[in-house]
Protein backbone atom coordinates (compact mmCIF):
# COMPACT_ATOMS: atom_id res chain seq x y z
CA UNK A 1 0.00 0.00 0.00
CA UNK A 2 1.32 3.40 -0.96
CA UNK A 3 1.34 6.32 1.46
CA UNK A 4 -1.85 8.34 1.50
CA UNK A 5 -3.96 5.42 0.33
CA UNK A 6 -6.67 4.34 2.71
CA UNK A 7 -7.18 0.68 3.54
CA UNK A 8 -9.98 -1.21 1.83
CA UNK A 9 -13.11 -2.02 3.72
CA UNK A 10 -13.61 -5.64 2.73
CA UNK A 11 -16.89 -6.02 4.56
CA UNK A 12 -18.38 -3.15 2.59
CA UNK A 13 -17.11 -4.53 -0.73
CA UNK A 14 -18.45 -8.00 0.03
CA UNK A 15 -21.84 -6.50 0.92
CA UNK A 16 -21.90 -4.77 -2.48
CA UNK A 17 -21.10 -8.06 -4.23
CA UNK A 18 -23.88 -9.81 -2.31
CA UNK A 19 -26.36 -7.13 -3.41
CA UNK A 20 -25.31 -7.55 -7.05
CA UNK A 21 -25.71 -11.31 -6.84
CA UNK A 22 -29.21 -10.98 -5.36
CA UNK A 23 -30.22 -8.56 -8.11
CA UNK A 24 -28.87 -10.81 -10.91
CA UNK A 25 -31.51 -12.86 -12.78
CA UNK A 26 -31.68 -16.54 -11.88
CA UNK A 27 -30.58 -18.87 -14.66
CA UNK A 28 -27.62 -20.66 -16.04
CA UNK A 29 -24.33 -18.85 -15.78
CA UNK A 30 -23.15 -17.06 -18.88
CA UNK A 31 -20.51 -18.84 -20.95
CA UNK A 32 -17.14 -17.10 -20.93
CA UNK A 33 -16.25 -15.47 -24.22
CA UNK A 34 -12.83 -16.42 -25.59
CA UNK A 35 -10.38 -13.60 -26.15
CA UNK A 36 -10.64 -12.08 -29.61
CA UNK A 37 -14.27 -13.09 -30.14
CA UNK A 38 -15.94 -10.62 -27.84
CA UNK A 39 -17.35 -8.45 -30.65
CA UNK A 40 -18.75 -11.29 -32.77
CA UNK A 41 -22.20 -12.74 -32.59
CA UNK A 42 -22.42 -16.45 -31.88
CA UNK A 43 -22.57 -18.59 -35.02
CA UNK A 44 -25.96 -20.07 -35.74
CA UNK A 45 -26.09 -23.85 -36.19
CA UNK A 46 -26.24 -24.97 -39.81
CA UNK A 47 -29.75 -25.65 -40.98
CA UNK A 48 -30.37 -29.05 -42.46
CA UNK A 49 -31.63 -32.49 -41.66
CA UNK A 50 -30.47 -34.12 -38.47
CA UNK A 51 -28.01 -36.97 -38.92
CA UNK A 52 -29.77 -40.29 -39.36
CA UNK A 53 -29.63 -42.84 -36.60
CA UNK A 54 -27.48 -45.81 -37.48
CA UNK A 55 -24.39 -44.14 -38.85
CA UNK A 56 -23.31 -43.33 -42.36
CA UNK A 57 -25.85 -45.57 -44.08
CA UNK A 58 -28.78 -43.48 -42.96
CA UNK A 59 -32.27 -44.85 -43.31
CA UNK A 60 -31.14 -48.11 -44.91
CA UNK A 61 -28.89 -49.08 -42.00
CA UNK A 62 -31.34 -51.59 -40.51
CA UNK A 63 -31.95 -53.19 -43.89
CA UNK A 64 -28.22 -53.58 -44.50
CA UNK A 65 -27.81 -55.01 -41.01
CA UNK A 66 -30.34 -57.72 -41.77
CA UNK A 67 -28.77 -58.41 -45.18
CA UNK A 68 -25.35 -58.87 -43.54
CA UNK A 69 -26.85 -61.12 -40.92
CA UNK A 70 -28.77 -63.21 -43.47
CA UNK A 71 -25.64 -63.75 -45.55
CA UNK A 72 -23.68 -64.72 -42.45
CA UNK A 73 -26.40 -67.14 -41.31
CA UNK A 74 -26.54 -68.71 -44.78
CA UNK A 75 -22.78 -69.15 -44.77
CA UNK A 76 -22.86 -70.63 -41.26
CA UNK A 77 -25.53 -73.13 -42.29
CA UNK A 78 -23.72 -73.97 -45.53
CA UNK A 79 -20.55 -74.82 -43.63
CA UNK A 80 -22.30 -77.94 -42.32
CA UNK A 81 -22.66 -79.10 -45.94
CA UNK A 82 -19.00 -78.58 -46.93
CA UNK A 83 -18.65 -80.83 -50.01
CA UNK A 84 -14.96 -81.69 -49.72
CA UNK A 85 -12.94 -83.69 -47.23
CA UNK A 86 -11.12 -81.37 -44.89
CA UNK A 87 -9.01 -83.72 -42.84
CA UNK A 88 -5.62 -82.14 -43.49
CA UNK A 89 -3.51 -80.01 -45.78
CA UNK A 90 -4.89 -77.47 -48.25
CA UNK A 91 -8.53 -78.63 -48.00
CA UNK A 92 -8.33 -78.06 -44.23
CA UNK A 93 -6.97 -74.56 -44.85
CA UNK A 94 -9.85 -73.82 -47.24
CA UNK A 95 -12.39 -75.07 -44.70
CA UNK A 96 -10.83 -72.99 -41.92
CA UNK A 97 -10.92 -70.00 -44.28
CA UNK A 98 -14.68 -70.55 -44.62
CA UNK A 99 -15.00 -70.76 -40.84
CA UNK A 100 -13.05 -67.52 -40.56
CA UNK A 101 -15.50 -65.95 -43.01
CA UNK A 102 -18.37 -67.04 -40.73
CA UNK A 103 -16.66 -65.43 -37.74
CA UNK A 104 -15.97 -62.20 -39.63
CA UNK A 105 -19.58 -62.07 -40.89
CA UNK A 106 -20.79 -62.59 -37.32
CA UNK A 107 -18.64 -59.78 -35.97
CA UNK A 108 -19.59 -57.47 -38.83
CA UNK A 109 -23.30 -58.02 -38.37
CA UNK A 110 -22.91 -57.79 -34.59
CA UNK A 111 -21.31 -54.34 -34.82
CA UNK A 112 -23.89 -53.22 -37.36
CA UNK A 113 -26.80 -54.47 -35.26
CA UNK A 114 -25.35 -52.75 -32.20
CA UNK A 115 -25.14 -49.43 -34.04
CA UNK A 116 -28.72 -49.69 -35.33
CA UNK A 117 -30.05 -50.89 -31.96
CA UNK A 118 -31.54 -54.08 -33.44
CA UNK A 119 -31.75 -56.41 -30.46
CA UNK A 120 -32.91 -59.52 -32.33
CA UNK A 121 -30.29 -59.08 -35.04
CA UNK A 122 -27.63 -58.61 -32.38
CA UNK A 123 -28.65 -61.78 -30.54
CA UNK A 124 -28.60 -63.74 -33.80
CA UNK A 125 -25.19 -62.27 -34.63
CA UNK A 126 -23.80 -63.41 -31.31
CA UNK A 127 -25.31 -66.86 -31.87
CA UNK A 128 -23.64 -66.99 -35.28
CA UNK A 129 -20.33 -66.08 -33.66
CA UNK A 130 -20.72 -68.93 -31.17
CA UNK A 131 -21.54 -71.29 -34.07
CA UNK A 132 -18.41 -70.17 -35.93
CA UNK A 133 -16.39 -70.74 -32.77
CA UNK A 134 -17.81 -74.24 -32.51
CA UNK A 135 -16.91 -74.98 -36.14
CA UNK A 136 -13.37 -73.73 -35.56
CA UNK A 137 -12.94 -75.61 -32.29
CA UNK A 138 -14.12 -78.86 -33.89
CA UNK A 139 -11.20 -78.71 -36.33
CA UNK A 140 -8.50 -76.99 -34.29
CA UNK A 141 -8.73 -78.71 -30.89
CA UNK A 142 -7.85 -82.24 -32.13
CA UNK A 143 -4.83 -80.78 -33.92
CA UNK A 144 -3.39 -79.02 -30.87
CA UNK A 145 -3.71 -82.08 -28.63
CA UNK A 146 -6.69 -80.93 -26.59
CA UNK A 147 -9.15 -83.64 -27.70
CA UNK A 148 -8.96 -87.42 -27.14
CA UNK A 149 -8.67 -88.08 -30.86
CA UNK A 150 -5.70 -86.44 -32.51
CA UNK A 151 -5.48 -85.16 -36.06
CA UNK A 152 -2.69 -83.69 -38.17
CA UNK A 153 -2.44 -80.34 -39.89
CA UNK A 154 -0.47 -81.70 -42.84
CA UNK A 155 -1.39 -84.90 -44.66
CA UNK A 156 1.12 -87.76 -44.55
CA UNK A 157 2.60 -88.59 -48.00
QUIFENHU-V858374 format. One record per residue. N is the residue number from 0. RES is the residue in one letter. SS is DSSP state (h for helix, s for strand, l for the rest). Layout:
# QUIFENHU-V858374
[[N;RES;SS] [N;RES;SS]]
This chain:
# QUIFENHU-V858374
[[0;X;l] [1;X;l] [2;X;l] [3;X;l] [4;X;l] [5;X;l] [6;X;l] [7;X;l] [8;X;l] [9;X;h] [10;X;h] [11;X;h] [12;X;h] [13;X;h] [14;X;h] [15;X;h] [16;X;h] [17;X;h] [18;X;h] [19;X;h] [20;X;h] [21;X;h] [22;X;h] [23;X;l] [24;X;l] [25;X;l] [26;X;l] [27;X;l] [28;X;l] [29;X;l] [30;X;l] [31;X;l] [32;X;l] [33;X;l] [34;X;l] [35;X;l] [36;X;l] [37;X;l] [38;X;l] [39;X;l] [40;X;l] [41;X;l] [42;X;l] [43;X;l] [44;X;l] [45;X;l] [46;X;l] [47;X;l] [48;X;l] [49;X;l] [50;X;l] [51;X;l] [52;X;l] [53;X;l] [54;X;h] [55;X;h] [56;X;h] [57;X;h] [58;X;h] [59;X;h] [60;X;h] [61;X;h] [62;X;h] [63;X;h] [64;X;h] [65;X;h] [66;X;h] [67;X;h] [68;X;h] [69;X;h] [70;X;h] [71;X;h] [72;X;h] [73;X;h] [74;X;h] [75;X;h] [76;X;h] [77;X;h] [78;X;h] [79;X;h] [80;X;h] [81;X;l] [82;X;l] [83;X;l] [84;X;l] [85;X;l] [86;X;l] [87;X;l] [88;X;h] [89;X;h] [90;X;h] [91;X;h] [92;X;h] [93;X;h] [94;X;h] [95;X;h] [96;X;h] [97;X;h] [98;X;h] [99;X;h] [100;X;h] [101;X;h] [102;X;h] [103;X;h] [104;X;h] [105;X;h] [106;X;h] [107;X;h] [108;X;h] [109;X;h] [110;X;h] [111;X;h] [112;X;h] [113;X;h] [114;X;h] [115;X;l] [116;X;l] [117;X;l] [118;X;h] [119;X;h] [120;X;h] [121;X;h] [122;X;h] [123;X;h] [124;X;h] [125;X;h] [126;X;h] [127;X;h] [128;X;h] [129;X;h] [130;X;h] [131;X;h] [132;X;h] [133;X;h] [134;X;h] [135;X;h] [136;X;h] [137;X;h] [138;X;h] [139;X;h] [140;X;h] [141;X;h] [142;X;h] [143;X;l] [144;X;l] [145;X;l] [146;X;l] [147;X;l] [148;X;l] [149;X;l] [150;X;l] [151;X;l] [152;X;l] [153;X;l] [154;X;l] [155;X;l] [156;X;l]]
